[in-house]
Amino acid sequence: MFCFAVGIFYTFGPLPLSRLPLGELFSGVTMGLLIPVLAVLVNVTPEELIGLNFSPTFVTVQFNWHNLLALLLLCVLPTAVIAGVELANNLADYDENLVNERKTIAMYISRKTGLNWYQLLVYVGYAATTVAVFIRVLPWPALIIWLTLPYVVKLTKIFLVKQHKQQTFHTSLIVAGVEMMAVVAGLAIGLVI
């Protein structure tokens, strides 16, 4: 229900979430973390992630740390790139948002800090994917994400120089797509070999 509420109230109502400083957080966490977690939860047995055992005197909760860690590490990349796209959108609209008094997170943290956060969101998925491979949560072909780094750096630099909706915002969408497709391709290769 929470995901539906975020979807509805992101642009609906007198004060939609997209006009608040938490828009990136709501969209990134909802689409990048909660939706994938829900998709996994409906497709696995409860014991594969979290198990509940009831007895007359106790309720026991058991966590499968390996599977939970795998799921969380897999969700870092989509959460980060979705939040990054939202932040890039608000940075590209920065001057317009000033005029319209739209209070996005970029307005509170400044354009410079917003650009630093954007870079962090662009690159954190590389680290999460690498950690996941080294602790054997993901197959080694997931490291092909690193092949995208030169292209992602190039696109990110374009956006850092000029934040403009029509001229450079699309680079954030391409970055998100390239990173996600690389990891999906790596996972597919890992299933085959």
VEXDREN-2710 file (C-alpha; in Angstrom, 1 decimal):
% VEXDREN-2710
k/r/px/py/pz
1/MET/0.0/0.0/0.0
2/PHE/2.9/2.3/0.8
3/CYS/4.2/2.0/-2.8
4/PHE/0.8/2.8/-4.2
5/ALA/0.5/5.8/-2.0
6/VAL/3.9/7.1/-3.1
7/GLY/2.9/6.6/-6.7
8/ILE/-0.4/8.5/-6.3
9/PHE/0.9/11.3/-4.1
10/TYR/4.1/11.9/-6.0
11/THR/2.3/14.3/-8.3
12/PHE/-1.2/14.5/-6.8
13/GLY/-2.7/16.9/-4.2
14/PRO/-2.0/20.4/-3.0
15/LEU/1.5/19.5/-2.0
16/PRO/2.8/16.5/-4.0
17/LEU/5.9/14.6/-2.9
18/SER/7.7/15.7/-6.1
19/ARG/7.6/19.3/-4.7
20/LEU/9.1/18.4/-1.4
21/PRO/12.7/17.9/-0.5
22/LEU/12.1/14.2/0.0
23/GLY/11.0/13.4/-3.5
24/GLU/14.2/11.7/-4.4
25/LEU/14.1/9.6/-1.3
26/PHE/10.5/8.5/-1.8
27/SER/11.0/7.6/-5.5
28/GLY/14.4/6.0/-5.1
29/VAL/13.5/3.9/-2.1
30/THR/10.1/2.9/-3.5
31/MET/11.1/2.0/-7.0
32/GLY/14.7/0.9/-6.3
33/LEU/14.2/-0.9/-3.1
34/LEU/10.7/-1.7/-2.0
35/ILE/9.3/-2.8/-5.4
36/PRO/12.2/-5.2/-6.0
37/VAL/11.9/-6.5/-2.4
38/LEU/8.2/-7.1/-2.9
39/ALA/8.8/-8.9/-6.2
40/VAL/11.2/-11.2/-4.4
41/LEU/9.0/-11.8/-1.4
42/VAL/6.1/-13.0/-3.5
43/ASN/8.4/-15.4/-5.4
44/VAL/10.3/-17.1/-2.6
45/THR/9.3/-19.1/0.4
46/PRO/9.4/-17.0/3.6
47/GLU/12.2/-19.0/5.1
48/GLU/14.5/-17.9/2.2
49/LEU/14.5/-14.4/3.6
50/ILE/12.7/-14.0/6.9
51/GLY/11.0/-16.8/8.8
52/LEU/8.5/-16.5/11.7
53/ASN/8.0/-19.4/14.1
54/PHE/5.1/-19.3/16.5
55/SER/4.9/-21.4/19.7
56/PRO/2.6/-21.1/22.7
57/THR/5.1/-18.9/24.5
58/PHE/7.5/-17.5/21.8
59/VAL/7.6/-15.8/18.5
60/THR/10.9/-16.4/16.8
61/VAL/12.1/-14.4/13.9
62/GLN/14.9/-15.9/11.8
63/PHE/16.8/-14.0/9.1
64/ASN/18.7/-15.5/6.2
65/TRP/21.5/-13.0/6.2
66/HIS/23.1/-14.2/3.0
67/ASN/19.9/-13.8/1.0
68/LEU/18.9/-10.5/2.7
69/LEU/22.3/-9.1/2.0
70/ALA/22.1/-10.3/-1.6
71/LEU/18.8/-8.6/-2.0
72/LEU/19.9/-5.3/-0.4
73/LEU/23.1/-5.2/-2.4
74/LEU/21.1/-5.8/-5.6
75/CYS/18.8/-2.9/-4.7
76/VAL/21.6/-0.4/-4.1
77/LEU/22.1/0.3/-7.8
78/PRO/18.5/0.8/-8.8
79/THR/17.8/2.9/-5.7
80/ALA/20.8/5.1/-6.4
81/VAL/20.2/5.6/-10.1
82/ILE/16.5/6.3/-9.6
83/ALA/17.3/8.9/-6.9
84/GLY/20.0/10.2/-9.2
85/VAL/17.6/10.7/-12.1
86/GLU/15.2/12.6/-9.7
87/LEU/18.1/14.7/-8.3
88/ALA/19.3/15.5/-11.9
89/ASN/15.8/16.5/-12.8
90/ASN/15.6/18.9/-9.9
91/LEU/19.1/20.3/-10.6
92/ALA/18.2/20.8/-14.3
93/ASP/15.1/22.7/-13.1
94/TYR/17.0/24.6/-10.3
95/ASP/16.4/28.1/-11.6
96/GLU/12.8/27.5/-12.6
97/ASN/12.2/25.9/-9.1
98/LEU/13.6/29.1/-7.5
99/VAL/11.1/31.2/-9.4
100/ASN/8.2/28.9/-8.7
101/GLU/9.2/28.4/-5.0
102/ARG/9.3/24.6/-5.5
103/LYS/11.2/23.3/-2.5
104/THR/13.1/20.3/-3.8
105/ILE/16.1/18.8/-2.0
106/ALA/18.4/20.7/-4.4
107/MET/17.0/24.0/-3.1
108/TYR/17.9/23.1/0.4
109/ILE/21.4/21.6/-0.1
110/SER/22.5/24.0/-2.9
111/ARG/23.4/23.3/-6.5
112/LYS/27.0/22.4/-5.7
113/THR/26.2/19.9/-3.0
114/GLY/23.4/18.5/-5.2
115/LEU/26.0/17.9/-8.0
116/ASN/28.3/16.1/-5.5
117/TRP/25.3/13.9/-4.3
118/TYR/24.5/13.2/-7.9
119/GLN/28.0/11.9/-8.5
120/LEU/27.8/9.7/-5.4
121/LEU/24.5/8.3/-6.7
122/VAL/25.9/7.6/-10.1
123/TYR/29.0/5.7/-8.8
124/VAL/27.8/3.9/-5.6
125/GLY/26.3/1.1/-7.7
126/TYR/29.8/0.1/-8.9
127/ALA/31.0/-0.3/-5.4
128/ALA/27.9/-2.2/-4.3
129/THR/28.1/-4.5/-7.2
130/THR/31.8/-5.1/-6.6
131/VAL/31.3/-5.9/-2.9
132/ALA/28.5/-8.3/-3.9
133/VAL/30.8/-10.1/-6.2
134/PHE/33.6/-10.4/-3.8
135/ILE/31.4/-11.8/-1.0
136/ARG/29.9/-14.2/-3.5
137/VAL/26.4/-12.8/-3.5
138/LEU/26.6/-12.0/-7.2
139/PRO/28.3/-14.0/-10.0
140/TRP/31.6/-12.6/-11.2
141/PRO/30.2/-11.5/-14.7
142/ALA/28.3/-8.8/-12.8
143/LEU/31.6/-7.0/-12.8
144/ILE/31.0/-6.1/-16.5
145/ILE/29.4/-3.0/-15.0
146/TRP/33.0/-1.6/-14.8
147/LEU/33.1/-1.7/-18.6
148/THR/30.5/1.1/-18.6
149/LEU/32.5/3.4/-16.4
150/PRO/34.3/5.5/-19.1
151/TYR/31.0/6.2/-20.8
152/VAL/29.2/6.9/-17.5
153/VAL/32.1/9.3/-16.5
154/LYS/31.8/11.1/-19.8
155/LEU/28.0/11.5/-19.5
156/THR/28.3/12.6/-15.9
157/LYS/30.8/15.3/-16.7
158/ILE/28.5/16.6/-19.4
159/PHE/25.8/17.0/-16.8
160/LEU/28.1/18.5/-14.2
161/VAL/29.2/21.3/-16.6
162/LYS/25.6/22.3/-17.5
163/GLN/22.4/21.3/-15.9
164/HIS/19.7/21.9/-18.5
165/LYS/16.5/20.0/-19.0
166/GLN/16.5/19.9/-22.8
167/GLN/20.3/19.7/-23.3
168/THR/21.8/17.6/-20.6
169/PHE/19.1/16.0/-18.3
170/HIS/18.9/13.0/-20.7
171/THR/22.4/12.0/-19.7
172/SER/21.2/11.0/-16.3
173/LEU/18.6/8.7/-17.9
174/ILE/21.2/7.1/-20.1
175/VAL/23.6/6.6/-17.2
176/ALA/20.8/4.9/-15.2
177/GLY/19.9/2.6/-18.2
178/VAL/23.5/1.7/-19.0
179/GLU/24.4/0.8/-15.4
180/MET/21.2/-1.3/-14.9
181/MET/21.6/-3.1/-18.3
182/ALA/25.2/-3.9/-17.5
183/VAL/24.3/-5.6/-14.2
184/VAL/21.4/-7.4/-15.7
185/ALA/23.6/-8.7/-18.6
186/GLY/26.2/-9.8/-16.0
187/LEU/23.5/-11.7/-14.0
188/ALA/22.3/-13.3/-17.2
189/ILE/25.8/-14.4/-18.2
190/GLY/26.3/-15.7/-14.6
191/LEU/23.2/-17.9/-15.0
192/VAL/24.5/-19.4/-18.2
193/ILE/28.1/-20.1/-17.3
END
